[in-house]
Amino acid sequence: MPAEGMSTFQERLARIRERMADACRRAGRSPDDVSLVAVAKTFSPEDVREAVEAGICIFGENKVQEAAAKIPLCPSRLQWHLVGHLQTNKVRQAVTCFHMMHAVDSWRLLEAVNQACEQSGRQMPVLLEVNVSGERSKFGLSPADVPAILARTQQLYHESVVGLMTMPPFNPAAEAARPFFRQLRLLRDEWRAQTGIELPHLSMGMSNDFEVAIEECATWVRVGTALFGERRGRQWRLAAGSLMDD
């Protein structure tokens, strides 16, 4: 069933951009201050190409293995963001696939990314994932641990921490996410003053609540279902032309 009740990707994208612009107006922000990451998890290179034809150029993936298979089959001019949890044993592969990482959640992982970037001759912008809600089921740094990690980032020469990311507890009511988005913004402002690190980007908001996130100063919104439709039960993966269980 098409997302947003519409029949084409172009129509769904137009509606998403309209909603983003309306949220920016309500918050007194410029639409240019917010970027859309089209999360293509489980969707095929053909789906990506349809999105590119509609005007999308920034895509998100949750899993390194799926991205490594999919990206070579997509237009080369695209920008790819890792928006899911990164395991240390996938860091080297991730560094070769992605242009930005949204969910780095430990000093150990920061060091591993830095080392992999050094070995591959790359620079990587990263966002620290912060578990604002304190849910045990979620990845992310405790807010109490972030200032000390930020203070150590001057040791990293091949990556730069450019902001923060969070995921609120799931709730079908978009407004329920507002306190968590607002808290991340306030923490960012506090840590910016403490450390002198600018942290210009906030990655927060998905299909269900991206408008609220924009009102609370998100600069990246990660939208998948509202663009591509409901997630498939099996993820696309290049493996002798077959699908593989997610």
Secondary structure, DSSP 8 states (H G I E B T S, - for coil): --GGG-SSHHHHHHHHHHHHHHHHHHHT--GGG-EEEEE-TT--HHHHHHHHHTT--EEEES-HHHHHHHGGGS-TT-EEEE-S---GGGHHHHHHH-SEEEEE--HHHHHHHHHHHHHHT--EEEEEEB-TT--TTS-SB-GGGHHHHHHHGGG-SSEEEEEEE------SSGGGGHHHHHHHHHHHHHHHHHH-----EEE---TTTHHHHHHTT-SEEEE-HHHH-S--SEEE--STT-EEE-
